[in-house]
């Protein structure tokens, strides 16, 4: 059940049965010469919709732009500052909490979001308490990174080994190929790819990782692999959501 394709009366009826909601969140950032700029949001959205369908849960509109300042030396990247992202998440959750939602399950597609999201949750809890929103003490937020699912990680290692890397990975590119086969990109990839450098500012990042990849070989990706990753993530995160929803 997609929030943006529902009416307010349908949301009100849903809240009589459940106060949980799935929040897809990703990023709009470079993913190497052959990866889609929307990769992180595409993966999070597709998997979140799959989970919502699997267990009949409400799915909020995708937060497409995340914290990706270190990618902004590559054209097309759009990033929020951490402070902006904290305010955005706080406003999203506050509005939905006032309506009666209490369990917010963020299906995340971008590692760079994690620290800011956790800070945003702390800010949000305090904000709801200050506003004395009804049932504010019941509001809980959880980050669920689809790419860190045990089954997903295991398959990525089996298929790609150390060529999975940590950015513009074949696993995430494969999911985008499954979701948007018409948008598959082809291109020549350099055999030399940055790996293992610390992440600082945008200019330094592009210097260390000239084509945007971090130890990855996305040329190994296929739509068939993407379907496998999608199915595994939907299954594992569906179970994770239900555990979160039913936990006290």
Secondary structure, DSSP 8 states (H G I E B T S, - for coil): -BGGGS-HHHHHHHHTT--EEEEEE--B--BTTTB-TTHHHHHHHHHHHHHHHHHT-EE---B-----GGGTTSTT-B---HHHHHHHHHHHHHHHHHHT--EEEEEE--GGGHHHHHHHHHHHHHHHHHHT-TTGGG-EEEEEEGGG-HHHHHHHHHHHGGGG-SBS-HHHHHHHHHH-GGG-------S----S-----HHHHHHHSTTS-BS--GGG--HHHHHHHHHHHHHHHHHHHHHHHH--
